[in-house]
């Protein structure tokens, strides 16, 4: 039955007033004061967010036990509560209060919620005082519906003015940007984060807890911008100075339409708090406001409301059909307009079409249950069919035994929602679902343990709300930039922490890493963020860099080291770099980093590192300087000078295959000063032993690679490694031949071998030949141990040296007769180095004249290596009078010590693993030899008889030197020339008688 709107139908209160005025006139504050002055009271508010704000405020003014909060999803109702703060829909209309207030009564015209506001305005009253708060536009409508109502108006505390369009990136601080869809809100918030440091977000779809947290983020000043939907227009109190409209269109649930002037004014009115003036205007793609619209908003002159939305609250619950008929009653007044079908009515209509429900719904209790279920809000904003499926599931649970939502059912519905992982959209979806079950948990007669599930769903919703708040903050608020900009703007001393790993933290925010003198800025995603980091670093890091520069300037040489990439390291971090200026004896250095330090300290630190490099070069490259001094000495013979100059220019190393003539022309006497300087004349290389040690080699390689003309690619192997696999980062393809030689190594096929190890390998090969009695040999285990390589790698090394292999069948002989020729007796005095010994600090044994055969390759012949130092004149020793103690002592001092017995070499044989796990050793039948050049093989008798070089054979350098020694006086030293019989070559001449002739006899 339609309500009677005549004055006699009302419970006439002592006071019925309506305070209608623009925003920022103190209406809500006045209503709170009036409510707390009464014995009891209730206030109906349009938003859950605003209800929570007012509840927190009155709890501070009154004891919390006297205050209650009721919204659709939250109920805090102490038994002693006297003051209730509610959303309009949740107001307890059956309870009587001394004071009653309805805020934002102009929402009677809202197409979805208007009928609730209209019903409260028409029927809700306080026993002592009733107060309606709203906009001036509702005056005529309320006056016609409530003739006894008295009206009051108030002036706005501040002025609201139009400021014109502004770019989003140039909006003033304390601005609110209004958009009307979630994608628009997120896009604007991201833009604000990138260019202005961040923004808070308020949307109707967020949970009340999340919206409260985001609003507090803005109110506290952590961010200066708030991006929101039109939800802020309904009583949300914000300290905003400017409201910017990013759009003028919104979807009202039915269609997308333009905002009317009243709606624009309601939102724009959020700008300006108390006595602070506010401004409004468009931004982004929103068009500029026309003059008439601006005038109406500034003067608060809006068209009055023509009608209010209405739906009967006098419901007949005897059956579904009766309920539908009562809901469809016509309006009782011409200024009331029947609302379009709401979600609850649409759900009821679908329930009425279900045969099983229609058959059972013949009682008032059953119909009431159906109507209660249909009034569950569609928090998920899904289609009506999906919403009806959900509420039908709830209805079935309530109509089946035991007639409640069981714990198992609630657990099943909520357990999948209690997860805080995922992004903003996922968390928002979970929140929408849990709000449905939070609403159901507050239905006392729907659950057996209501308190438990109220607390359980509230905990889940709070966790999800907090997680969503954190996600929104992390996504759209750059806390670090905000904190840094605030500290910089205030000029305050910011708290700086530099951790042990170099991380720099300012005001609990990481801004980068300090590595030595170089400050590496943390990754920034916007120009504003990069600017904040730079300015913070200049204030926070510059003093520390100056302190470090001062420490470098005053430190000793011991504080520096040189890395493998040419950097000068201090405290484990690079602070300098070898530069292209300077020379080998006077290297140059440049500072690495330190840009934030003082210029004078930077210059002093750079000069300090130059001094360190010069000292290192003088100390570790002393052997090269000795070569230079030998060359510059005016008393040095010409041939020695020339060799010293060439060796110095090649940094203490010569490849004998490339300088064979220069090395061959240097006799033993001329080699003496070089041996005194630590020069080794090896079979493949001439090198200075001290320069292949790790520290000198590393320094030399870095100075050459990073100095003038260097390729910045030094070859720096691991210290103490005799050979390296020629692959990966250390492959010879990645380095120049000179770079490898500077480190004291030579590339040999699959291995890169150190100079002294190459010399020892040649000695082991000669020993293998002697033990075989022929010029062919096999790969020995000692060879593999010497190089630390595999059998296949050793094969590659021998091939790179020019050797060839021949695999013989068991019992067969060599296919080339010359390879089976016996090794001449003159080789028997060779003393090969034991493969198991190390060469550290000792000169490798010198090759014998057999190098002419074994060591020959496609390169020019290599001269014989240096003579063993323990060789003495045998004839001279025999002529000594042993009865004379002095001569006897001299003889003993010149007589070579008895040589140790040389350990025989072990042939490398193959081991095959059997199926039972045992091993079977297979004989190695592969033999290696050095092929002769040309088609005609050398004739030993020709070499012996002619005593000169055979172009297609090998070079007998000892015979040539013997002839040269007899015909020429010594070129170095002042001793008298030896007689022929006293010469060590006398023994060699005697051996010639034992050599086979052409017939092999």
ABEGO torsion letter per residue (X at the ends): XBBBABAAABBBBABBBBBBBBBGAGAAAAAAAAAAABABBBBBBABAAAAAAAAAAAAAABBAAABBBBBAABBBBBAABABBBBBAAABBAABBBABBBBBGAAAAABAAAAAAAAAAAAABBBAABBBBBEBAAAAAAAAAABAABBBBBBBBABBBBBAEBBBAAABBBGBBBBBABAAAAAAAAAAAAAAAGEBBBBBAABBAAAAAAAAAAAAAGABABBBBBAAAABGBBBBBABBBBABABBBAGABBBBBBAAAAAAAAAABEBEABBBBBEBBEABBBBBAAAAAAAAAGBBBBBABBBBBBABBBAABAAAAAAAAABBBABAABBBBBBBAAAAAAAAAAABAAAAAABABAAAAAAAAAAAABBBAAGBBAAAAAAAAAAAAAAAABOAGBBBAAAAAAAAAAABBABEBAAAAAAAAAAAAAAAAAAABAAABABAAAAAAAAAAAAAAAAAAAAAAAAAAABBAAAAAAAAAAAAGBBBBBBBBAAGBBBBGGBBAEBBBEABBBBBBBABAAAAAAAAAAAAAAAAAAAAAAAAAAAABBAAABBBBAAGBBBBGGBBABBBBABEBAABBBBBBBEGAABBAAAAAAAAAAAAAAAAAAAAAAAAAAAAAAAAAABAABBAAAAAAAAAAAAAGGBBBAAAAAAAAAABBAAAAAAAAAAGBBBBAABBBBAAAABAAAAAAAAAAAAABBGBAGBBBBBBBGBABBBBBEAABAAABBAAAAAAAGBBBBEABBBBAAAAAAAAAAAAAAAAAAGBABBBBBAAAAAAAGBBAAAAAAAAAAAGBBBBBBBBGBBBABAAAABBBBAAAAABBBBBAABBABGBBBBBBBAAAAAAABBABBBBBBBBBBAABBBAAAAAABBAABAAAAAAAAAABBBBBBBBBBBBBBBBBBBBAAGBBBBBBBABBBBBBBBEABBBBAAAAAAAGBBBAABBBBAAAAAAAAAAABBBABEABBBBBAAABAAAAAAAAAAABBBAAGX
